[in-house]
Amino acid sequence: MANPQDQTEATADLVRAVADYLDAQADKRGGAGAGDKATKALTAAVADAQADAKAVASTERAPVTQTKEQVTALRAANSYEGVTTSKKANAKIAAAKGGVTDVGVSPDAIKMGTVTMHGMALGNVLATPLVNGVRATFASINDRGGVLGRRLSLVDCDDGPGEVSRSKSCIKKLVTQDKVFAFLGYSSWASASVHADLAQYRIPAIGTWAYSQTEWQDSYMFPTHMSMIHEAMAGAQWVKNVIKPKTYALVCLASPEMQLSCNAAAKILDASGSKMVKKLDVGISETSMSAQILSMRAANPEHIVHYVINPATMVKFMVEAAQQGYYPSKGISGNHLAAEVLGSLFGSHPVNRYWTNTTYKLWGPEFMAVMNKYARGNKGLNHHIVQASYTGALIFEQAATAVGPNLTRERLMAQLSNGEVYSADASLDQRFSWTPTERYGQNWNPEMGQGREYMYKYTSANTVSDPNGTPSGFQPDPDQFVIYTNR
């Protein structure tokens, strides 16, 4: 470990060097001193660092904690826009900018954007509650003072059924016309196709729904939901451990992401000795599932696993299966159907024979209290992606507060990527970190949002949350509630 005294001396040398540089620049301007706002802020930061250095020099040997503070001050002086600016320098820089620290940020407001596929099937009960949920969470944050006094607002853009060109147009509009600071959520089938757009505008998206694994791999995206591939892995591990079917079938959306998800599930189940007897690939807008159900009856799997993500498709499957009097002997499981409205769509046919895995515990008193107060139109319509957006908004509040008054996109992204673990509220019981380990490779933390989920059993057609936030119609699976991608 380096000697603290050596670090102190090196710090002092660097601070003096920066001070000399500023003096030289002032001489070039005819001795008028620091001219532009940035230079003034830098000069102030150097003054703070020099003052800290004098305080340290007054002791025979500076403690390590003081040395760290001094290094922080130096970094503020050396790169006044960097993420590591001291609190004092940070405040001065923000003041020098008049509080307008980046696009969409003013002294008393932060404008956020989101893209939502309101034109999807069941969009009124699935997409609209998402936007309501974000606005509700923002309202709750504003009521407790906003983010360091800045109030949050949201501009929503509808990309129809999640069509890629419309989604890209939404990004362009939100960035260039509405001038939003960042995105909060991105709930569209097009989320896998906009990485280049985010990079082009250098704008982050926090609280995305992780439909695509690439959302986890994009440095501009900060998902607050397990990716579909990881959900398929966790769900398959549960099927292997609990259902133990001799035969199984898959229902898979005919999209690259959901095909990868089904492949991941099949790999785990095949290795367990279970035999796949049928795989159905379905479209995003199937008008009927009757023929597919007939083929399932012929294949006769003990258990069916679905990774379709589109609720409307599986609703059709369940309704038409009831009409045909069909259900596999060991039930059906799959993801993305943890929703208060599910019981009114599924009915009683799957009761006690259907399971869904989801990123958060259902539903949570804090989450439901915010929705009940600020998004009354969401009553009976909340779902797990609303939970993800709610968590994303709270994480944005935490990260932006940590960044301080000099809030910029670059500084926010650096804060979110620095290895800190961000938690949902305690009742939702989930954690996230966007380090390379979590984003790439095979070594993600099994106790965080890419490695751990929850399995709920569908026990009643009344799935509207109880007033205290506990689930109704969804009960923790009695055999294995907490599920993992790796076991």
Protein Blocks (a to p, Z undefined) as FASTA:
>chain_A
ZZfklmmmmmmmmmmmmmmmmmmmmmmnoonopfbfmlmmmmmmmmmmmmmmmmmmmpmb
dcfklmmmmmmmmmmmmmmmbmkbcfklmmmmmmmnnopabghiafkbccddddddfkbg
hklmmmmmmmmmmmmmmmmmmmnopaghiacddddddehjopaklmmmmmmmmmmmnopa
bdedjadfklmmmmmmmmmnopacehiahlafklmmpmkbccfbdcfklmmmmmmmmmmm
mnopabdcddddfbfklmmmmmmmmmmmmmnopacfbdcdddfkbfbfklmmmmmmmnop
abdcddekpamlmmmmmmmmmmnopacfkbpadehiacfklmmmnommlgoiaccddfbd
cebjklmmmmmmmmmmlgopacfklmmmmmmmmmmmmmmmmnommlcfklmmmmmmnopa
cdddfklopaddddfklmgcjlbcfkbmklbccddddfbfblcdcfkopaehiacdfkbm
bacfkZZ
